[in-house]
Amino acid sequence: MDANILVVDDDVVLCNLLDRYLTASGYSVKTATNGEEMYRRIKQQQPDLIILDLKLPDSHGLELARELRKVSDVGIIILTGNNDAVDKVVGLEIGADDYISKPFNERELLARVRSILRRISLDEAKDDSEAKTTARFADWILDLIAHELTNSSGHNVDLTSYEFQLLSTFVTHANRVLTRDQIMENITGRDWNPTDRSVDVLVGKLRKKIEKDPHNPLLIKTVRGAGYKFTVTVTYNQ
């Protein structure tokens, strides 16, 4: 997974527990027991995600989160034994990505860690493609600024807002397996139900517009048990 996680908590036993558990899950983990040590670790490790306790010996976690968010997009999970709703709201308002109370289920924490790191990975991929305005793949040209899809003959294909967002998500993550959750995270303006098949329906509609044979797709492949993969080379014009 190649992601760096920093656990900041004055409970050494908890730090060691999370270190072992997250390391076994494939992450590189460092720990710190106070704010000063946290900053030293950040300089050494440049973490992708920080699991941050609210009550530390030398500082308050909310203030640390606020200062971190001013200078970094690092993922932040606030971890605390305090169930105060005010702290939770303040933490999320200042830019924390999630909030979990002690005691917690290790699998639940791992699921939240994975979700945030997945979002960060997708955001970074979007940033990398921001300067790219036109994507070419197979017989298609997608204008990422004008939201227009044309074939090599210049014929324009009308896409709905959701179809364009889906196609641009595939294009900017070509040859990577995207889960349904990842796809849902990248399509805005719509309420998704993770238990329904809305993503599959939307993929089916897009296939009808860009595949020569929608029943035997060559561009958008289904990866059984995982999601979808855009299996085509994409090139860009600036």
Secondary structure, DSSP 4 states (H G I P E B T S, - for coil): ---EEEEE-S-HHHHHHHHHHHHHTT-EEEEESSHHHHHHHHHHH--SEEEEESB-SSSBHHHHHHHHHHH---EEEEEES---HHHHHHHHHTT-SEEEESS--HHHHHHHHHHHHHHHHHHHHHHHHTT--EEEETTEEEETTTTEEEETT--EE---HHHHHHHHHHHHTTTSEE-HHHHHHT--SS---TTS-HHHHHHHHHHHHH-SSTTS-SSEEEETTTEEEE-S--EEE-
